[in-house]
C-alpha cells in the first residue's frame, strides 16, 4: 500500500496527500501532480460547490474599529448613559 | 431668564393644563433643557435659540394622524396653540409617560423602540411636513459636541478630534450633501433609549427638537456606536436589529452586513459621545469612568483604522 510512485516526468519520488477526501500524488522534486481516475472530476465538483455557496454575509457584524472580543459592557453604568442625550 | 426663574413659570403652565394638582416635579434643569411635571402633564422649555417656525412644524408633525402610535403628540395650550412663550423661551406641554427604567436594563423596550423607529422611517416626510421638512439633527449634533469640546482643555481631546477628522465632511455637520447612496427620509435626529416613553400601553418616541428630513440610519447609530465600543451586549444589539428589520425598517439592508450603512454614523456618534463625555468629566471635575474610557478608546481605534486604509 505504501508503495512509492515514481514521477513519470523527472523520476523523483511522489508523495501522497489527502485534500478534502481526494488523494493527490505530488513529486518531491519537480512538484508535478498526479491525479487518479475520477479525481479531477471530484476537484471540479468541489470547486462548483464552493462557488455556489458563498459564506452568508454577517447579519449583525462589527465595524473594523469595533471592540475586539465582545467588549466590556459595564451593564448598569453604560445602560444608564444610553438613556441620556449627548 | 435663569433656570431658577423659569421653573415656577413652567409649573404654572403645567398646573393650568393638568386636571388634578399633584406634587410638581423637576425632571431636568440643564440650561438647554428644562422639563417639569405636574400630575399627568410634562412641560418643556426648549433651548434658547430654537427656530420657532421649525418647532411649530415639528409639533404639527408629531400631532399628525400618520404618526399616531409612533410619536407622542403634544398637548394644546388653553388658547389652542401647540406652544407658548415664557420669556424668550418656547414652551411645550406633553402627556406624561413612563420613561425607561435606568436601573433595569433587562426590561428595556428594545423591540418596541425598534418598531417605532421603523414606522417613523417608513412614514412619508411630505405627508407630515407638508410645508417642507426642517433638517433632522444627526450630523449637526456631532458638530455641536465638537464645538463644546473645543472650549475645554482635556488631555484626551486630541484623540477625539483625530477621530472626528477621519469622518467624511457630510457626517460632520458641514454643508456638504451626503452621497446619493445614503437614504433620505423622516428621521428623529437624536434617538437614544431615553427618547421613548410608555403611555397607555404603547412605547412612543418623544422629543421633536431634531425631527425632520435626514438619513434615518442616524437613528440607529447610537446603539450601533455603543455596541461597537463594547458598551452594549451583542445579544441586545441583535434583538434591536432583528426587530427593526422585522418591522420593515428601511435604513438597513434587509439582510447582510448592516455596517455598510452604519459605519459612518456610528463613528460619528462615538466621536460625539466621547466629546461630551470629556466635557462632562471636566465640568464635574473628575477623571474618566469606564464608559468614557471605552468611548475614547473607540475613537483611537477609529483613527488608527483610518490611517491604514
Interface residues (C-beta under 8 A of the other chain):
Chain A: X56 X57 X58 X59 X60 X61 X62 X63 X64 X65 X66 X67 X70 X71 X72 X73 X74 X75 X76 X77 X78 X79 X80 X81 X82 X83 X84 X85 X86
Chain B: X33 X99 X100 X102 X103 X105 X108 X145 X190 X192 X193 X194 X222 X223 X226 X227 X228 X229 X230 X231 X232 X233 X234 X237 X238 X241 X255 X256 X257 X258 X259 X262 X263 X266 X267 X272 X273 X276 X277 X289 X290 X291 X294 X297 X298 X301 X302 X304 X305
